[in-house]
Amino acid sequence: MYHRSVPRIGGLAALSGKQVAVFGAGMEGQAFARRVGPSCSELVVLDDLAGGRPASGGPGPRALGAAQEDLHVRSPAVLGERSFDFVVHTPGVSRYDDRLLEASRLGAVVTTPTALFMEDFSDRQVVAVTGSKGKTTTAMLAAACLRAHGLDVVIAGNIGRPVTELYDDDAHDVFVVELSSFQTAEVTTSPTVGVLTLLAPDHLDWHRGLENYYADKLRLFSHQRDLPVAVNGCCDEAVARSSELQGRVLYGSGGPVRLEGSRIIASELGPLDLRGFRLLGDHNLVNACGAITAGIMLTGEMPQRKQLEHELCTVTAPRSRLEPIGSVNGVSYIDDALASNPGGTIAAVSVFSGKQVALIVGGFDRGLDYEPLARAIEASLPRPVILFMGPAGEAIAAALDRISGKVRHEEVVSLEAAVEIASNLEGIEAVIFSPAAPTPRAEGTYLERSERFRQLFAAGQAAGSEGVGTTETRVL
């Protein structure tokens, strides 16, 4: 178990009157800089795009735009030229970046907006959700479950709203924050309740290795010995790595909220009626088990059954996460662009087991093991037709070649080519864009690839479809 004693910094107040560098001029960095800037003796905003160097292992490129002028964005080279009291870096900058290490050697306290937020809100009700996948959906479901308890809830973090904004929006009973491993790596305090969805290899370039990745994830839970943490009992790695957490409660497999077949059993409430549940796949029912468990851990009681069932059935798929966007000539199109690791795509393959699908994969190769995905594809009947692109696509195809000669797979030069080929395959019931890899930097963010996929779908529909039908059921 990962335990490290790290002194608290003192929240935003510690930066008052100090020399502060904010490393990363994306949305989170800009929001943070504008909040703390007036109280600092000096504020410098740094970004690789200002210095002509690629970002170090984080999200894809972004335009500096107005931030370049408004915040006077400079090159990070300044970190090696002078000392700062604090260097606050955003998720796009790896904690293991040499420039942050140099800043530490020069005397700076290196931290993140998330770490400072967690300190400042340590006396509030905070439910923090992390894991290798399922974070966004579980956070949304957790907010729904807490509303079923009659609580006023707000969501922020990795889900898209910077936690810094909550300083001006703090009149809520509970704060649900979704945290990536980039955000948990620096925290100095734990939440009121934690949720660990899954553990599987990911972001190894940012964390400089698998053990660092797991350690940085689990650091979120390491600052309170008896912290209540809901852990996915269906994930062997999560169960093993969290075994020393004294306040751990398993969910999904065993525990007070578990999945039996395709039904959620919630302790004394018994089986829940979730016929209106809108999220695809049994893995999302497991996510709901985690959300219910977190609500029980926070409040100490079960919500009313009908209210819980109602709230869970109001949750729709997060943007680009197994999201049905419509159908053309009876073929469903599924946007799963957020599936940036093999585990996400394995879930997509599982959801459509029994359907003949075209699966579009590939992107930036983080050097992960794609054999589990290849085995899931090979075991699925009927087997998907795989259209692969980019270095990660080549690695997935190589894994398929090693274990199976039965899976049809074809290299494509672009997402546009993949959709065109998939749309003309005979007998296809669904076209799924689930890349199992991050978006290459030259193509922007996953949202930009998602938008391209949606535009290609819309163009196909406009060219002579029978109409678009949005699907809200769990199984297509």
For each residue, the residues with C-beta under 8 A, 3 or more apart:
1: 218 222 241 242 243 244 245
2: 214 215 218 219 222
3: 222
4: 219 222
5:
6: 188 223
7: 188
8: 119 188 189
9: 14 109 111 115 116 119 188
10: 13 14 119
11: 14 116 119 120
12: 15 16 35 36 39 116 120 167
13: 10 16
14: 9 10 11 18 86 116
15: 12 18 20 36 39 40 85 86 88 116
16: 12 13 39 40
17: 39 40 41
18: 14 15 40 41 85 86
19: 40 41 42 44 83 84 85 86
20: 15 36 40 42 43 44 84 85 86 87 88
21: 43 44 45 46 78 79 84 86 87 88 103 108
22: 25 29 32 33 36 43 44 45 46 88 89 90
23: 29 46 47 76 79 87 88 89 90 93 99 100
24: 28 29 46 47 58 89 90 91 92 93
25: 22 29 30 33 45 46 47 49 50 64 67 68 71 73
26: 29 30 59 62 90 92
27: 30 31 162
28: 24 31 32 90 91 113 162 164
29: 22 23 24 25 26 32 33 45 47 67 90
30: 25 26 27 33 34 45 67 71
31: 27 28 34 35 113 162 164 165
32: 22 28 29 35 36 88 90 113 162 164
33: 22 25 29 30 36 37 43 45 71
34: 30 31 37 71
35: 12 31 32 164 167
36: 12 15 20 22 32 33 39 40 43 88
37: 33 34 40 43
38:
39: 12 15 16 17 36
40: 15 16 17 18 19 20 36 37 43
41: 17 18 19
42: 19 20
43: 20 21 22 33 36 37 40
44: 19 20 21 22 72 74 78 84
45: 21 22 25 29 30 33 67 71 72 73 74
46: 21 22 23 24 25 50 51 73 74 75 76 78 79
47: 23 24 25 29 50 51 64 67 73 74 76
48: 51 52 53 54 55 56 76
49: 25 52 55 61 62 63 64 73
50: 25 46 47 64 68 73 74 75
51: 46 47 48 74 75 76 77
52: 48 49 75
53: 48 75 76
54: 48 441
55: 48 49 58 59 60 61 92 93 441
56: 48 92 93 94 97 206
57: 94 97 203 205 206
58: 24 55 90 91 92 93 94 182 206
59: 26 55 62 91 92 445
60: 55 438 439 440 441 443 444 445
61: 49 55 441 444
62: 26 49 59 445
63: 49
64: 25 47 49 50 67 68 73
65: 68
66: 69 70
67: 25 29 30 45 47 64 70 71 73
68: 25 50 64 65 71 73
69: 66 72
70: 66 67
71: 25 30 33 34 45 67 68
72: 44 45 69
73: 25 45 46 47 49 50 64 67 68
74: 44 45 46 47 50 51 78
75: 46 50 51 52 53 78
76: 23 46 47 48 51 53 79 99
77: 51 80 81
78: 21 44 46 74 75 81 82
79: 21 23 46 76 84 87 99 100 102 103 106
80: 77 99 102
81: 77 78
82: 78 106
83: 19 103 106 107 108
84: 19 20 21 44 79 87 103 106 108
85: 15 18 19 20 107 108 109
86: 14 15 18 19 20 21 108 109 110 111
87: 20 21 23 79 84 100 103 104 108 109 110 111
88: 15 20 21 22 23 32 36 110 111 112 113 116
89: 22 23 24 93 95 97 100 110 111 112
90: 22 23 24 26 28 29 32 58 93 112 113
91: 24 28 58 59 112 158 180 182 183
92: 24 26 55 56 58 59 182
93: 23 24 55 56 58 89 90 97 100
94: 56 57 58 97 100 182 205 206 207 208
95: 89 100 110 182 185 186 206 207 216
96: 100 101 206 207 208 212
97: 56 57 89 93 94 100 101
98: 101 102
99: 23 76 79 80 102 103
100: 23 79 87 89 93 94 95 96 97 103 104 110
101: 96 97 98 104 105
102: 79 80 98 99 105 106
103: 21 79 83 84 87 99 100 106 108 110
104: 87 100 101 107 108 110
105: 101 102
106: 79 82 83 84 102 103
107: 83 85 104
108: 21 83 84 85 86 87 103 104
109: 9 85 86 87
110: 86 87 88 89 95 100 103 104 186
111: 9 86 87 88 89 115 116 186 188
112: 88 89 90 91 115 116 183 185 186 187
113: 28 31 32 88 90 116 117 162 163 164
114: 117 118 157 163 177 179 183 184 186 187
115: 9 111 112 118 119 186 187 188
116: 9 11 12 14 15 88 111 112 113 119 120
117: 113 114 120 121 163 164 166 167 177
118: 114 115 121 122 126 128 187 188 189 190 191
119: 8 9 10 11 115 116 122 188 189
120: 11 12 116 117 167
121: 117 118 124 126 166 170 175
122: 118 119 126 189
123:
124: 121 170 175 192
125: 173 174 175 192 298
126: 118 121 122 174 175 176 177 191 192 193
127: 142 146 174 175 176 177 191 192 193 194 195 294 298
128: 118 157 176 177 178 179 190 191 193 194 195 220
129: 135 138 139 142 176 177 178 179 194 195 197 290 294
130: 135 178 179 180 181 184 194 195 196 197 217 220
131: 134 135 138 195 196 197 198 199 217 232 238
132: 197 198 199 200 201 202 217 341 343
133: 197 198 200 202 339 341 343 344 347
134: 131 137 138 197 198 232 283 284 286 287 290
135: 129 130 131 138 139 158 159 178 179 180 197
136: 139 140 158 159 178 318 321 338
137: 134 140 141 279 284 287 315 317 318 321
138: 129 131 134 135 141 142 178 195 197 287 290 291
139: 129 135 136 142 143 155 157 159 176 177 178
140: 136 137 143 144 155 159 315 318
141: 137 138 144 145 287 288 290 291 312 315
142: 127 129 138 139 145 146 176 195 290 291 294 295
143: 139 140 146 147 153 154 155 176
144: 140 141 147 148 291 311 312 314 315
145: 141 142 148 149 291 292 294 295 303 308 311 312
146: 127 142 143 149 151 153 173 174 176 294 295 298 299
147: 143 144 150 151 153 311
148: 144 145 295 303 304 307 308 310 311 312
149: 145 146 295 298 299 301 303
150: 147 303
151: 146 147 173 174 299
152: 171 172 173 174
153: 143 146 147 172 173 174 175 176
154: 143 166 169 172 174 175 176
155: 139 140 143 159 161 176 177 178
156: 159 161 162 163 165 166 175 176 177 178
157: 114 128 139 161 163 177 178 179 183
158: 91 135 136 178 179 180 183
159: 135 136 139 140 155 156 178 318
160:
161: 155 156 157 165
162: 27 28 31 32 113 156 165
163: 113 114 117 156 157 166 177
164: 28 31 32 35 113 117 167
165: 31 156 161 162 168 169
166: 117 121 154 156 163 169 170 175
167: 12 35 117 120 164 170
168: 165
169: 154 165 166 172
170: 121 124 166 167
171: 152
172: 152 153 154 169 175
173: 125 146 151 152 153
174: 125 126 127 146 151 152 153 154 298
175: 121 124 125 126 127 153 154 156 166 172
176: 126 127 128 129 139 142 143 146 153 154 155 156
177: 114 117 126 127 128 129 139 155 156 157 163 191
178: 128 129 130 135 136 138 139 155 156 157 158 159
179: 114 128 129 130 135 157 158 183 184 220
180: 91 130 135 158 183 184 203
181: 130 184 185 202 203 206 207 213 216 217
182: 58 91 92 94 95 185 203 206
183: 91 112 114 157 158 179 180 186 187
184: 114 130 179 180 181 187 216 217 219 220
185: 95 112 181 182 207 216 219
186: 95 110 111 112 114 115 183
187: 112 114 115 118 183 184 190 219 220 223
188: 6 7 8 9 111 115 118 119 223
189: 8 118 119 122 223
190: 118 128 187 194 220 221 222 223 224 227
191: 118 126 127 128 177 194 220 227
192: 124 125 126 127 228 298
193: 126 127 128 227 228 229 230 294 297 298
194: 127 128 129 130 190 191 220 221 227 228 229 230
195: 127 128 129 130 131 138 142 229 230 231 290 291 293 294
196: 130 131 199 217 218 221 229 230 231 232 238 242
197: 129 130 131 132 133 134 135 138 232 235 238 287 290
198: 131 132 133 134 232 235 237 238 343
199: 131 132 196 214 217 235 237 238 241
200: 132 133 235 237 341 342 343
201: 132 204 210 213 341 368 369
202: 132 133 181 213 340 341 343 366 368
203: 57 180 181 182 206 207 213 366
204: 201 207 208 209 210 213 366 367 368
205: 57 94 208 366 367
206: 56 57 58 94 95 96 181 182 203
207: 94 95 96 181 185 203 204 210 212 213 216
208: 94 96 204 205 212
209: 204 212 213
210: 201 204 207 213 214
211: 214 215
212: 96 207 208 209 215 216
213: 181 201 202 203 204 207 209 210 216 217
214: 2 199 210 211 217 218 241
215: 2 211 212 218 219
216: 95 181 184 185 207 212 213 219
217: 130 131 132 181 184 196 199 213 214 220
218: 1 2 196 214 215 221 222 241 242
219: 2 4 184 185 187 215 216 222
220: 128 130 179 184 187 190 191 194 217
221: 190 194 196 218 224 227 229 242 245
222: 1 2 3 4 190 218 219
223: 6 187 188 189 190 227
224: 190 221 227 247
225: 246
226: 246 247
227: 190 191 193 194 221 223 224 245 246 247
228: 192 193 194 247 249 297 298
229: 193 194 195 196 221 242 245 247 248 249
230: 193 194 195 196 248 249 250 251 290 293 294 297
231: 195 196 238 239 242 245 248 249 250 251
232: 131 134 196 197 198 235 238 239 250 251 252 286 290
233: 239 250 251 252 253 254 255 258
234: 252 253 259 286
235: 197 198 199 200 232 238 239
236: 239 240
237: 198 199 200 240 241
238: 131 196 197 198 199 231 232 235 241 242
239: 231 232 233 235 236 242 243 250
240: 236 237 243
241: 1 199 214 218 237 238
242: 1 196 218 221 229 231 238 239 245 248
243: 1 239 240 248
244: 1
245: 1 221 227 229 231 242 248
246: 225 226 227
247: 224 226 227 228 229
248: 229 230 231 242 243 245
249: 228 229 230 231 255 256 293 297
250: 230 231 232 233 239 253 254 255
251: 230 231 232 233 255 256 257 258 286 289 290 292 293
252: 232 233 234 255 257 258 259 286 289 290
253: 233 234 250 258 259
254: 233 250 258
255: 233 249 250 251 252 258 289 293
256: 249 251 266 267 293 296
257: 251 252 264 265 266 267 289 290 292 293 296
258: 233 251 252 253 254 255 264 265 289
259: 234 252 253 262 263 264 265 282 285 286 289
260: 263 265 271
261:
262: 259 282 285
263: 259 260 271 272 274
264: 257 258 259 271 272 274 285 288 289 292
265: 257 258 259 260 270 271 272
266: 256 257 269 270 272 292 302 308
267: 256 257 296 302
268: 302
269: 266 272 302 305 308
270: 265 266
271: 260 263 264 265
272: 263 264 265 266 269 305 308 309 312
273: 309
274: 263 264 277 285 288 309 312 313
275:
276: 313
277: 274 284 285 288 312 313 474
278: 313 315 316 317 472 473 474
279: 137 284 285 287 288 315 316 317 322 474
280: 284 317 322 324 351 474 475 476
281: 284 285 322 347 348 350 351 474
282: 259 262 285 286 350
283: 134 286 287 347 350 351
284: 134 137 277 279 280 281 287 288 322 474
285: 259 262 264 274 277 279 281 282 288 289
286: 134 232 234 251 252 259 282 283 289 290
287: 134 137 138 141 197 279 283 284 290 291
288: 141 264 274 277 279 284 285 291 292 312
289: 251 252 255 257 258 259 264 285 286 292 293
290: 129 134 138 141 142 195 197 230 232 251 252 257 286 287 293 294
291: 138 141 142 144 145 195 287 288 294 295 312
292: 145 251 257 264 266 288 289 295 296 308
293: 195 230 249 251 255 256 257 289 290 296 297
294: 127 129 142 145 146 193 195 230 290 291 297 298
295: 142 145 146 148 149 291 292 298 299 303
296: 256 257 267 292 293 299 300 301 302
297: 193 228 230 249 293 294 300
298: 125 127 146 149 174 192 193 228 294 295
299: 146 149 151 295 296 303
300: 296 297
301: 149 296
302: 266 267 268 269 296 308
303: 145 148 149 150 295 299 307 308
304: 148 307 308
305: 269 272 308 309
306: 309 310
307: 148 303 304 310 311
308: 145 148 266 269 272 292 302 303 304 305 311 312
309: 272 273 274 305 306 312 313
310: 148 306 307 313 314
311: 144 145 147 148 307 308 314 315
312: 141 144 145 148 272 274 277 288 291 308 309 315
313: 274 276 277 278 309 310
314: 144 310 311
315: 137 140 141 144 278 279 311 312
316: 278 279 472
317: 137 278 279 280 321 322 323 324
318: 136 137 140 159 321 323 338
319: 323 335 338 447 450
320: 323 335 336 337 338 446 447 450
321: 136 137 317 318 336 338 339 344
322: 279 280 281 284 317 334 336 339 347 348 351 434
323: 317 318 319 320 334 335 336
324: 280 317 332 333 334 335 470 471 472 476
325: 333 334 335 454 457 470
326: 332 333 457 461 468 469 470
327: 330 331 332 333 465 467 468 469 471
328: 331 333 423 457 460 461 465 466 468
329: 465 466
330: 327 429 466
331: 327 328 423 428 429 430 431
332: 324 326 327 429 430 431 471 476
333: 324 325 326 327 328 430 431 453 457
334: 322 323 324 325 348 352 430 431 432 433 434 476
335: 319 320 323 324 325 433 450 453 454
336: 320 321 322 323 339 344 345 348 432 433 434 435
337: 320 433 434 435 439 446 447 449 450 453
338: 136 318 319 320 321 344 446 450
339: 133 321 322 336 344 345 347 348 434 435 436
340: 202 344 363 435 436 437 438 439 446
341: 132 133 200 201 202 344 345 366 368 436 437
342: 200 345 346 368 369 370 372 373 436
343: 132 133 198 200 202 346 347 372
344: 133 321 336 338 339 340 341 347 348 434 436
345: 336 339 341 342 348 349 359 361 373 434 435 436
346: 342 343 349 350 372 373 376
347: 133 281 283 322 339 343 344 350 351
348: 281 322 334 336 339 344 345 351 352 359 432 434
349: 345 346 352 353 359 373 376 377 380 384 434
350: 281 282 283 346 347 353 376 380
351: 280 281 283 322 347 348 475
352: 334 348 349 355 357 380 384 429 430 432 476
353: 349 350 380 381
354: 381 382
355: 352 382 429 430 476
356: 382 384 385 427 428 429
357: 352 384 385 428 429 430 431 432
358: 384 385 387 421 422 425 428 430 431 432
359: 345 348 349 377 384 385 386 387 432 434
360: 387 388 389 412 415 418 419 422 431 432 433 434 435
361: 345 386 387 388 389 392 393 396 434 435 436 437
362: 388 389 390 391 392 393 394 396 435 436 437
363: 340 389 390 391 392 393 435 436 437 438 439 440 443 449
364: 390 391 392 437 438 439 440 441
365: 368 390 391 392 394 395 437
366: 202 203 204 205 341 392 437 438
367: 204 205
368: 201 202 204 341 342 365
369: 201 342 372
370: 342 373 374 392 395 396 398 399 436
371: 374 375 399 402 403
372: 342 343 346 369 375 376
373: 342 345 346 349 370 376 377 396 399 436
374: 370 371 377 378 396 399 400 402 403 404 407
375: 371 372 378 379 403
376: 346 349 350 372 373 379 380
377: 349 359 373 374 380 383 384 386 400 404 407
378: 374 375 383 400 403 404 406 407
379: 375 376
380: 349 350 352 353 376 377 383 384
381: 353 354
382: 354 355 356
383: 377 378 380 406 407 408
384: 349 352 356 357 358 359 377 380 407 432
385: 356 357 358 359 408 409 410 422 425 428
386: 359 361 377 396 397 400 407 408 409 410
387: 358 359 360 361 409 410 411 412 418 421 422
388: 360 361 362 393 394 396 397 409 410 411 412
389: 360 361 362 363 393 411 412 413 414 415 417 418
390: 362 363 364 365 393 394 437 440
391: 362 363 364 365 394 395
392: 361 362 363 364 365 366 370 395 396 435 436 437
393: 361 362 363 388 389 390 396 397 411 437
394: 362 365 388 390 391 397 398 411
395: 365 370 391 392 398 399
396: 361 362 370 373 374 386 388 392 393 399 400 436
397: 386 388 393 394 400 401 409 411
398: 370 394 395 401 402
399: 370 371 373 374 395 396 402 403
400: 374 377 378 386 396 397 403 404 407 409
401: 397 398 404 405
402: 371 374 398 399
403: 371 374 375 378 399 400
404: 374 377 378 400 401 407
405: 401
406: 378 383
407: 374 377 378 383 384 386 400 404
408: 383 385 386
409: 385 386 387 388 397 400
410: 385 386 387 388 421
411: 387 388 389 393 394 397
412: 360 387 388 389 417 418 421
413: 389 417
414: 389 417 418
415: 360 389 418 419 433 449 452 453 456
416: 419 420 452 456
417: 389 412 413 414 420 421
418: 360 387 389 412 414 415 421 422 433
419: 360 415 416 422 423 431 433 453 456 457 460
420: 416 417 423 424 456
421: 358 387 410 412 417 418 424 425
422: 358 360 385 387 418 419 425 428 431
423: 328 331 419 420 431 460
424: 420 421
425: 358 385 421 422 428
426:
427: 356
428: 331 356 357 358 385 422 425 431
429: 330 331 332 352 355 356 357 476
430: 331 332 333 334 352 355 357 358 476
431: 331 332 333 334 357 358 360 419 422 423 428
432: 334 336 348 352 357 358 359 360 384
433: 334 335 336 337 360 415 418 419 449 450 453
434: 322 334 336 337 339 344 345 348 349 359 360 361
435: 336 337 339 340 345 360 361 362 363 392 438 439 449
436: 339 340 341 342 344 345 361 362 363 370 373 392 396
437: 340 341 361 362 363 364 365 366 390 392 393
438: 60 340 363 364 366 435 446
439: 60 337 340 363 364 435 443 444 445 446 448 449
440: 60 363 364 390 443
441: 54 55 60 61 364 444
442:
443: 60 363 439 440 448 449
444: 60 61 439 441 447 448 449
445: 59 60 62 439 448 449
446: 320 337 338 340 438 439 449 450
447: 319 320 337 444 450 451
448: 439 443 444 445 451 452
449: 337 363 415 433 435 439 443 444 445 446 452 453
450: 319 320 335 337 338 433 446 447 453 454
451: 447 448 454 455
452: 415 416 448 449 455 456
453: 333 335 337 415 419 433 449 450 456 457
454: 325 335 450 451 457 458
455: 451 452 458 459
456: 415 416 419 420 452 453 459 460
457: 325 326 328 333 419 453 454 460 461
458: 454 455 461 462
459: 455 456 462 463
460: 328 419 423 456 457 463 465
461: 326 328 457 458 465 467 468
462: 458 459 465
463: 459 460
464:
465: 327 328 329 460 461 462 468
466: 328 329 330
467: 327 461
468: 326 327 328 461 465
469: 326 327
470: 324 325 326
471: 324 327 332 476
472: 278 316 324
473: 278 476
474: 277 278 279 280 281 284
475: 280 351
476: 280 324 332 334 352 355 429 430 471 473
